[in-house]
């Protein structure tokens, strides 16, 4: 059964902007340059999501404008309007083999299920990447997720932009929180919380050992308070699958290692498909702009 907070989140997610949200939306648009204004005009939901991510802040207007300034400056840094979704970084395949993620089915509301097994993360390899490389590669993944979620929502005929994240901790030792490993993991997680607000509906941690429950006090500060409140600490796979089922995530949407039946798709494949689609769209626009014989 959903909590009152979850009911509120679900209702807001599918709703058009309120008058107050529209005022914040327009305040932000007024601060944007021509390029970003054109993007918002073509993709208004992108800014709606950001506005809603800071709507419960005490000083909503300042928090929203400050966040948007940070987000749009970061987008310039990673060439958001250029190569981010049309080219592959030279470390693209390495990054996704060192931090592999998958996307599976949806919950009863239509939120996609994104899966990460920490035991498969190669932190030592990730440490060889420069911070800007990590920002670019993880930013590309998060943007591909945003595009994918919007496509799925369009198929369902209902506005949805949140996803549920499942993080498997099986076999993970507490030295994962050692300084160097913690730094690189925090860097990747920060991309989502800093530059893609209002993205996560729930987070399920599976196979959480008792000692790791104590370490939660270390991990929790990495996340935005609103995100931290969405975290659910679960036990072994059968119990985790059962609990997730009670909360509206069917076994058909869950990965096989968890006891579900979903094959899923790798984030790498999802990005490859998205980049191919974007290149095709750009070629079509270019062809349409050429003089006709």
Beta strands, then each sheet from edge to edge (+ up, - down):
strand 1: 101-106
strand 2: 112-117
strand 3: 163-168
strand 4: 200-206
strand 5: 231-233
strand 6: 265-266
sheet 1: 5+ 4+ 3+ 2+ 1- 6+
end
